[in-house]
Amino acid sequence: MSGVIVVQQQQLSGQQQQAPTAGEGDAPRVVELHTQPPAGRFNGVPKGVILHSSRSGARKTCHEEFEGTAAWNGANPDGLAWNATVGDDEIAIHLGPDEWGWNARRASSQYLAVEFAQPTEAVEVTDGQVRAFCWWLRSHVLPQWPALARNFPTHAEVETRGETGQRDGKSDVFPMGDPRADELRARIAARLDDQSWSV
């Protein structure tokens, strides 16, 4: 393990100890982990939010995958960055809602982006992850971009549509045409439409 990754994990662990615990109102546990500088700022309302997944391939819990993915945001050698890493009722904020990072080639500057902690394609996105994602949208994104469309394409979808400008064979969060992507979007829409919770 490189020294950079160890430092990132130490920063993550230290910040998590100071973060609020899940269960305080409707907020997830929040970690502010701004370790990768933005590639730029949006010139207008983003087109939506690209849904990525981490896919470490390791046998990990959602929380372990969340910690590793959040730390990787600042430690990866390619300078990849996304706005937030989404865990099970926990979220790490990496970039502000007005900032973008490289995560989907040419599409990166057009969309906000999140990484769902998902070790393999077979692991479902949890209800806690949907809650954390929707909390982030309401608390961080919509105040900045109230006109943001409910457009949540997967990485596989933006690549297939040619928005990335190159084919890399991406299959996250689910492969192109997998009905689980639409099911995930339906769960997100239901949570966003639910007025019984607040930020």
C-alpha positions as CSV (number, residue, x, y, z in Angstrom):
1,M,0.0,0.0,0.0
2,S,1.5,3.4,-1.0
3,G,2.2,6.1,1.5
4,V,-0.3,8.4,-0.2
5,I,-3.1,5.9,0.3
6,V,-2.2,5.4,3.9
7,V,-2.3,9.1,4.5
8,Q,-5.7,9.3,2.7
9,Q,-7.1,6.5,4.9
10,Q,-5.8,8.2,8.0
11,Q,-7.5,11.5,6.9
12,L,-10.7,9.6,6.2
13,S,-10.7,7.8,9.6
14,G,-10.0,11.0,11.4
15,Q,-12.7,12.9,9.7
16,Q,-15.2,10.1,10.2
17,Q,-14.7,10.2,13.9
18,Q,-15.8,13.9,13.9
19,A,-18.7,13.3,11.5
20,P,-22.3,13.1,12.8
21,T,-23.7,9.6,13.2
22,A,-26.5,8.2,11.1
23,G,-29.9,8.6,12.8
24,E,-29.6,12.4,13.6
25,G,-32.7,13.4,11.7
26,D,-32.6,12.2,8.2
27,A,-28.9,13.0,7.5
28,P,-26.4,10.3,6.7
29,R,-23.0,10.2,8.3
30,V,-21.1,12.9,6.3
31,V,-17.4,13.0,5.7
32,E,-15.9,16.2,4.1
33,L,-12.9,14.8,2.2
34,H,-11.7,17.3,-0.4
35,T,-8.5,15.6,-1.4
36,Q,-8.5,15.9,-5.2
37,P,-8.7,19.4,-6.7
38,P,-11.5,20.1,-9.2
39,A,-10.7,19.9,-12.9
40,G,-13.1,22.9,-13.4
41,R,-16.3,24.6,-12.6
42,F,-19.6,24.3,-14.4
43,N,-20.5,27.1,-16.7
44,G,-24.2,26.4,-16.4
45,V,-26.7,23.9,-14.9
46,P,-25.2,20.4,-15.2
47,K,-27.1,17.8,-17.3
48,G,-27.6,15.6,-14.3
49,V,-25.6,13.2,-12.2
50,I,-23.6,10.3,-13.6
51,L,-24.0,7.2,-11.4
52,H,-20.7,5.3,-11.1
53,S,-19.8,2.4,-8.9
54,S,-16.5,1.5,-7.3
55,R,-16.1,-2.2,-8.3
56,S,-13.0,-3.1,-6.3
57,G,-13.8,-6.7,-6.9
58,A,-12.9,-7.5,-3.3
59,R,-15.1,-9.3,-0.8
60,K,-15.9,-6.2,1.4
61,T,-18.8,-4.8,3.3
62,C,-20.5,-1.7,1.9
63,H,-18.7,0.4,4.6
64,E,-15.3,-1.0,3.8
65,E,-15.9,-0.4,0.1
66,F,-17.1,3.1,0.9
67,E,-13.9,3.9,2.9
68,G,-11.6,2.6,0.2
69,T,-13.4,4.4,-2.6
70,A,-13.5,7.7,-0.7
71,A,-9.8,7.4,0.0
72,W,-9.1,6.5,-3.6
73,N,-10.6,9.8,-4.7
74,G,-7.5,11.6,-3.5
75,A,-4.9,8.9,-4.0
76,N,-5.5,7.6,-7.5
77,P,-2.6,8.3,-9.9
78,D,-4.8,9.4,-12.8
79,G,-6.3,12.4,-11.0
80,L,-9.8,11.0,-11.2
81,A,-12.4,12.8,-9.1
82,W,-16.1,12.8,-8.4
83,N,-18.4,14.9,-6.3
84,A,-19.3,12.3,-3.7
85,T,-18.8,8.7,-2.6
86,V,-22.1,7.1,-1.5
87,G,-22.2,4.5,1.2
88,D,-24.9,2.9,3.3
89,D,-26.4,5.9,5.1
90,E,-23.0,7.6,4.8
91,I,-21.5,10.0,2.2
92,A,-18.1,11.5,1.6
93,I,-18.2,14.9,-0.1
94,H,-15.2,15.5,-2.4
95,L,-16.2,18.4,-4.7
96,G,-18.7,21.2,-4.4
97,P,-21.8,21.2,-6.5
98,D,-20.3,23.8,-8.8
99,E,-17.2,21.8,-9.4
100,W,-16.4,18.8,-11.7
101,G,-13.6,16.2,-11.9
102,W,-12.4,13.8,-14.5
103,N,-14.5,10.6,-14.2
104,A,-16.2,10.0,-17.5
105,R,-13.9,11.5,-20.1
106,R,-15.6,14.2,-22.2
107,A,-18.8,13.9,-20.3
108,S,-17.1,14.8,-17.0
109,S,-17.6,18.6,-17.5
110,Q,-21.3,18.2,-18.3
111,Y,-22.4,16.2,-15.3
112,L,-22.1,16.0,-11.5
113,A,-20.8,12.5,-10.6
114,V,-21.0,10.1,-7.6
115,E,-19.5,6.7,-6.9
116,F,-21.7,4.2,-5.2
117,A,-19.7,1.8,-3.0
118,Q,-20.4,-1.4,-4.9
119,P,-17.6,-4.1,-4.7
120,T,-19.1,-6.1,-7.6
121,E,-21.9,-5.8,-10.1
122,A,-23.8,-8.5,-8.2
123,V,-24.0,-6.4,-5.1
124,E,-27.2,-4.3,-5.0
125,V,-27.3,-0.6,-4.2
126,T,-28.8,-0.5,-0.7
127,D,-31.7,1.6,0.5
128,G,-29.2,3.4,2.8
129,Q,-27.2,4.4,-0.3
130,V,-30.4,5.8,-2.0
131,R,-31.1,7.8,1.2
132,A,-27.6,9.2,1.3
133,F,-27.6,10.1,-2.4
134,C,-31.0,11.8,-2.2
135,W,-29.9,13.7,1.0
136,W,-26.8,15.0,-0.9
137,L,-29.0,16.1,-3.8
138,R,-31.4,18.0,-1.5
139,S,-28.8,19.5,0.8
140,H,-25.9,20.2,-1.5
141,V,-26.9,20.1,-5.1
142,L,-30.5,21.5,-5.5
143,P,-29.7,24.7,-3.5
144,Q,-27.0,25.4,-6.1
145,W,-28.9,24.1,-9.1
146,P,-32.7,24.2,-8.4
147,A,-33.3,23.6,-12.1
148,L,-31.2,20.4,-12.3
149,A,-33.0,17.8,-14.3
150,R,-33.7,14.4,-12.7
151,N,-31.3,12.8,-15.2
152,F,-29.3,10.1,-13.6
153,P,-27.5,8.1,-16.3
154,T,-25.1,5.3,-15.4
155,H,-21.5,5.4,-16.6
156,A,-22.3,2.6,-19.0
157,E,-25.2,4.7,-20.5
158,V,-23.2,7.9,-21.1
159,E,-20.4,5.9,-22.7
160,T,-22.8,3.9,-25.0
161,R,-24.5,7.2,-26.0
162,G,-21.1,8.5,-27.1
163,E,-21.0,11.3,-24.5
164,T,-17.6,10.2,-23.2
165,G,-16.0,10.4,-26.6
166,Q,-14.4,6.9,-26.2
167,R,-15.4,3.3,-25.6
168,D,-13.8,1.8,-22.5
169,G,-16.3,-1.0,-21.9
170,K,-17.8,0.6,-18.7
171,S,-20.5,-1.4,-17.0
172,D,-21.2,0.6,-13.9
173,V,-23.5,1.0,-12.0
174,F,-25.1,-1.8,-14.0
175,P,-24.4,-2.9,-17.6
176,M,-26.1,-1.2,-20.5
177,G,-29.7,-2.4,-20.8
178,D,-29.8,-4.0,-17.3
179,P,-33.2,-3.3,-15.8
180,R,-31.6,-2.7,-12.4
181,A,-30.5,0.7,-13.6
182,D,-34.1,1.8,-14.1
183,E,-35.1,0.2,-10.8
184,L,-32.4,2.3,-9.1
185,R,-33.6,5.5,-10.7
186,A,-37.2,4.6,-9.7
187,R,-36.0,4.2,-6.1
188,I,-34.2,7.5,-6.2
189,A,-37.3,9.3,-7.7
190,A,-39.5,7.8,-5.0
191,R,-37.2,9.0,-2.2
192,L,-37.0,12.5,-3.8
193,D,-40.8,12.7,-4.0
194,D,-41.2,11.6,-0.4
195,Q,-41.8,14.8,1.6
196,S,-41.8,13.1,5.0
197,W,-38.0,13.7,5.3
198,S,-35.9,16.8,5.4
199,V,-32.3,17.9,5.3
